[in-house]
Amino acid sequence: LWAAATYEPPAEKPQVPVLVLCSEGDGMVAPLCSEKIADSWGAAIQVHPLAGHELCLDAPDWVIEKILHFVENAERLQRPN
């Protein structure tokens, strides 16, 4: 808990596209934390309305869907015209 409470994301934006996933039902980490990281990096974010802290266990199909959609769009945006 100490690590989570004192974590600060790097100020420098990652050099690759980033997708942040979080859940409104997370009882350990407020979704606002993920939203602030996504905002500071200009990253995409998807928020599940019900899942808890174990997002990949609570909503695995949703996680896969969001990642696939993100990857498909990232590849399309990076292709030369």
PyMOL commands that place a pseudoatom at each C-alpha (Angstrom):
pseudoatom trace, name=CA, resn=LEU, resi=1, chain=A, elem=C, hetatm=0, pos=[0.000, 0.000, 0.000]
pseudoatom trace, name=CA, resn=TRP, resi=2, chain=A, elem=C, hetatm=0, pos=[2.888, 2.352, 0.716]
pseudoatom trace, name=CA, resn=ALA, resi=3, chain=A, elem=C, hetatm=0, pos=[4.197, 1.957, -2.849]
pseudoatom trace, name=CA, resn=ALA, resi=4, chain=A, elem=C, hetatm=0, pos=[0.776, 2.695, -4.302]
pseudoatom trace, name=CA, resn=ALA, resi=5, chain=A, elem=C, hetatm=0, pos=[0.224, 5.665, -2.015]
pseudoatom trace, name=CA, resn=THR, resi=6, chain=A, elem=C, hetatm=0, pos=[3.557, 7.271, -2.906]
pseudoatom trace, name=CA, resn=TYR, resi=7, chain=A, elem=C, hetatm=0, pos=[3.707, 6.398, -6.613]
pseudoatom trace, name=CA, resn=GLU, resi=8, chain=A, elem=C, hetatm=0, pos=[4.202, 9.243, -9.037]
pseudoatom trace, name=CA, resn=PRO, resi=9, chain=A, elem=C, hetatm=0, pos=[4.275, 8.511, -12.755]
pseudoatom trace, name=CA, resn=PRO, resi=10, chain=A, elem=C, hetatm=0, pos=[7.196, 9.831, -14.769]
pseudoatom trace, name=CA, resn=ALA, resi=11, chain=A, elem=C, hetatm=0, pos=[6.556, 13.359, -16.001]
pseudoatom trace, name=CA, resn=GLU, resi=12, chain=A, elem=C, hetatm=0, pos=[7.936, 12.506, -19.424]
pseudoatom trace, name=CA, resn=LYS, resi=13, chain=A, elem=C, hetatm=0, pos=[5.369, 11.072, -21.793]
pseudoatom trace, name=CA, resn=PRO, resi=14, chain=A, elem=C, hetatm=0, pos=[6.153, 7.518, -22.977]
pseudoatom trace, name=CA, resn=GLN, resi=15, chain=A, elem=C, hetatm=0, pos=[7.469, 7.348, -26.528]
pseudoatom trace, name=CA, resn=VAL, resi=16, chain=A, elem=C, hetatm=0, pos=[4.909, 4.711, -27.542]
pseudoatom trace, name=CA, resn=PRO, resi=17, chain=A, elem=C, hetatm=0, pos=[1.109, 4.857, -27.547]
pseudoatom trace, name=CA, resn=VAL, resi=18, chain=A, elem=C, hetatm=0, pos=[-0.333, 4.040, -24.117]
pseudoatom trace, name=CA, resn=LEU, resi=19, chain=A, elem=C, hetatm=0, pos=[-3.748, 2.743, -23.116]
pseudoatom trace, name=CA, resn=VAL, resi=20, chain=A, elem=C, hetatm=0, pos=[-4.781, 3.160, -19.493]
pseudoatom trace, name=CA, resn=LEU, resi=21, chain=A, elem=C, hetatm=0, pos=[-7.497, 0.836, -18.209]
pseudoatom trace, name=CA, resn=CYS, resi=22, chain=A, elem=C, hetatm=0, pos=[-9.264, 1.277, -14.889]
pseudoatom trace, name=CA, resn=SER, resi=23, chain=A, elem=C, hetatm=0, pos=[-12.581, 0.656, -13.198]
pseudoatom trace, name=CA, resn=GLU, resi=24, chain=A, elem=C, hetatm=0, pos=[-15.144, 2.733, -11.388]
pseudoatom trace, name=CA, resn=GLY, resi=25, chain=A, elem=C, hetatm=0, pos=[-15.617, -0.151, -8.949]
pseudoatom trace, name=CA, resn=ASP, resi=26, chain=A, elem=C, hetatm=0, pos=[-11.976, -0.303, -7.847]
pseudoatom trace, name=CA, resn=GLY, resi=27, chain=A, elem=C, hetatm=0, pos=[-12.001, -0.130, -4.064]
pseudoatom trace, name=CA, resn=MET, resi=28, chain=A, elem=C, hetatm=0, pos=[-8.207, 0.137, -3.744]
pseudoatom trace, name=CA, resn=VAL, resi=29, chain=A, elem=C, hetatm=0, pos=[-7.231, 2.737, -6.341]
pseudoatom trace, name=CA, resn=ALA, resi=30, chain=A, elem=C, hetatm=0, pos=[-9.483, 5.617, -7.293]
pseudoatom trace, name=CA, resn=PRO, resi=31, chain=A, elem=C, hetatm=0, pos=[-10.109, 5.857, -11.048]
pseudoatom trace, name=CA, resn=LEU, resi=32, chain=A, elem=C, hetatm=0, pos=[-9.098, 9.508, -10.752]
pseudoatom trace, name=CA, resn=CYS, resi=33, chain=A, elem=C, hetatm=0, pos=[-5.485, 8.340, -10.322]
pseudoatom trace, name=CA, resn=SER, resi=34, chain=A, elem=C, hetatm=0, pos=[-5.576, 6.594, -13.708]
pseudoatom trace, name=CA, resn=GLU, resi=35, chain=A, elem=C, hetatm=0, pos=[-7.345, 9.558, -15.271]
pseudoatom trace, name=CA, resn=LYS, resi=36, chain=A, elem=C, hetatm=0, pos=[-4.615, 11.922, -14.047]
pseudoatom trace, name=CA, resn=ILE, resi=37, chain=A, elem=C, hetatm=0, pos=[-1.886, 9.689, -15.495]
pseudoatom trace, name=CA, resn=ALA, resi=38, chain=A, elem=C, hetatm=0, pos=[-3.697, 9.456, -18.824]
pseudoatom trace, name=CA, resn=ASP, resi=39, chain=A, elem=C, hetatm=0, pos=[-4.225, 13.230, -18.886]
pseudoatom trace, name=CA, resn=SER, resi=40, chain=A, elem=C, hetatm=0, pos=[-0.606, 14.044, -18.077]
pseudoatom trace, name=CA, resn=TRP, resi=41, chain=A, elem=C, hetatm=0, pos=[0.666, 11.696, -20.812]
pseudoatom trace, name=CA, resn=GLY, resi=42, chain=A, elem=C, hetatm=0, pos=[-2.056, 12.434, -23.358]
pseudoatom trace, name=CA, resn=ALA, resi=43, chain=A, elem=C, hetatm=0, pos=[-2.848, 8.720, -23.258]
pseudoatom trace, name=CA, resn=ALA, resi=44, chain=A, elem=C, hetatm=0, pos=[-6.033, 6.927, -24.193]
pseudoatom trace, name=CA, resn=ILE, resi=45, chain=A, elem=C, hetatm=0, pos=[-8.145, 5.766, -21.259]
pseudoatom trace, name=CA, resn=GLN, resi=46, chain=A, elem=C, hetatm=0, pos=[-11.034, 3.355, -20.889]
pseudoatom trace, name=CA, resn=VAL, resi=47, chain=A, elem=C, hetatm=0, pos=[-12.996, 3.085, -17.647]
pseudoatom trace, name=CA, resn=HIS, resi=48, chain=A, elem=C, hetatm=0, pos=[-15.067, -0.003, -16.844]
pseudoatom trace, name=CA, resn=PRO, resi=49, chain=A, elem=C, hetatm=0, pos=[-18.282, 0.969, -15.035]
pseudoatom trace, name=CA, resn=LEU, resi=50, chain=A, elem=C, hetatm=0, pos=[-18.494, -1.976, -12.600]
pseudoatom trace, name=CA, resn=ALA, resi=51, chain=A, elem=C, hetatm=0, pos=[-15.351, -4.121, -12.303]
pseudoatom trace, name=CA, resn=GLY, resi=52, chain=A, elem=C, hetatm=0, pos=[-13.178, -3.987, -9.209]
pseudoatom trace, name=CA, resn=HIS, resi=53, chain=A, elem=C, hetatm=0, pos=[-9.440, -3.715, -8.605]
pseudoatom trace, name=CA, resn=GLU, resi=54, chain=A, elem=C, hetatm=0, pos=[-8.737, -7.035, -10.367]
pseudoatom trace, name=CA, resn=LEU, resi=55, chain=A, elem=C, hetatm=0, pos=[-9.924, -5.675, -13.705]
pseudoatom trace, name=CA, resn=CYS, resi=56, chain=A, elem=C, hetatm=0, pos=[-8.421, -8.514, -15.781]
pseudoatom trace, name=CA, resn=LEU, resi=57, chain=A, elem=C, hetatm=0, pos=[-10.183, -11.099, -13.612]
pseudoatom trace, name=CA, resn=ASP, resi=58, chain=A, elem=C, hetatm=0, pos=[-13.439, -9.184, -13.193]
pseudoatom trace, name=CA, resn=ALA, resi=59, chain=A, elem=C, hetatm=0, pos=[-13.914, -8.234, -16.848]
pseudoatom trace, name=CA, resn=PRO, resi=60, chain=A, elem=C, hetatm=0, pos=[-11.451, -10.163, -19.050]
pseudoatom trace, name=CA, resn=ASP, resi=61, chain=A, elem=C, hetatm=0, pos=[-13.534, -9.908, -22.230]
pseudoatom trace, name=CA, resn=TRP, resi=62, chain=A, elem=C, hetatm=0, pos=[-13.831, -6.145, -21.800]
pseudoatom trace, name=CA, resn=VAL, resi=63, chain=A, elem=C, hetatm=0, pos=[-10.062, -5.807, -21.275]
pseudoatom trace, name=CA, resn=ILE, resi=64, chain=A, elem=C, hetatm=0, pos=[-9.307, -7.858, -24.390]
pseudoatom trace, name=CA, resn=GLU, resi=65, chain=A, elem=C, hetatm=0, pos=[-11.819, -5.871, -26.445]
pseudoatom trace, name=CA, resn=LYS, resi=66, chain=A, elem=C, hetatm=0, pos=[-10.322, -2.537, -25.374]
pseudoatom trace, name=CA, resn=ILE, resi=67, chain=A, elem=C, hetatm=0, pos=[-6.737, -3.659, -26.015]
pseudoatom trace, name=CA, resn=LEU, resi=68, chain=A, elem=C, hetatm=0, pos=[-7.566, -5.071, -29.460]
pseudoatom trace, name=CA, resn=HIS, resi=69, chain=A, elem=C, hetatm=0, pos=[-9.399, -1.883, -30.429]
pseudoatom trace, name=CA, resn=PHE, resi=70, chain=A, elem=C, hetatm=0, pos=[-6.475, 0.236, -29.200]
pseudoatom trace, name=CA, resn=VAL, resi=71, chain=A, elem=C, hetatm=0, pos=[-3.876, -1.834, -31.083]
pseudoatom trace, name=CA, resn=GLU, resi=72, chain=A, elem=C, hetatm=0, pos=[-5.912, -1.831, -34.295]
pseudoatom trace, name=CA, resn=ASN, resi=73, chain=A, elem=C, hetatm=0, pos=[-6.276, 1.954, -34.174]
pseudoatom trace, name=CA, resn=ALA, resi=74, chain=A, elem=C, hetatm=0, pos=[-2.644, 2.538, -33.189]
pseudoatom trace, name=CA, resn=GLU, resi=75, chain=A, elem=C, hetatm=0, pos=[-1.438, 0.465, -36.154]
pseudoatom trace, name=CA, resn=ARG, resi=76, chain=A, elem=C, hetatm=0, pos=[-3.770, 2.322, -38.528]
pseudoatom trace, name=CA, resn=LEU, resi=77, chain=A, elem=C, hetatm=0, pos=[-2.568, 5.711, -37.260]
pseudoatom trace, name=CA, resn=GLN, resi=78, chain=A, elem=C, hetatm=0, pos=[1.104, 4.776, -37.596]
pseudoatom trace, name=CA, resn=ARG, resi=79, chain=A, elem=C, hetatm=0, pos=[0.901, 3.485, -41.179]
pseudoatom trace, name=CA, resn=PRO, resi=80, chain=A, elem=C, hetatm=0, pos=[2.408, 5.797, -43.794]
pseudoatom trace, name=CA, resn=ASN, resi=81, chain=A, elem=C, hetatm=0, pos=[-0.083, 7.308, -46.255]
for i in range(1, 81): cmd.bond("trace and resi %d" % i, "trace and resi %d" % (i + 1))
show_as sticks, trace
zoom trace
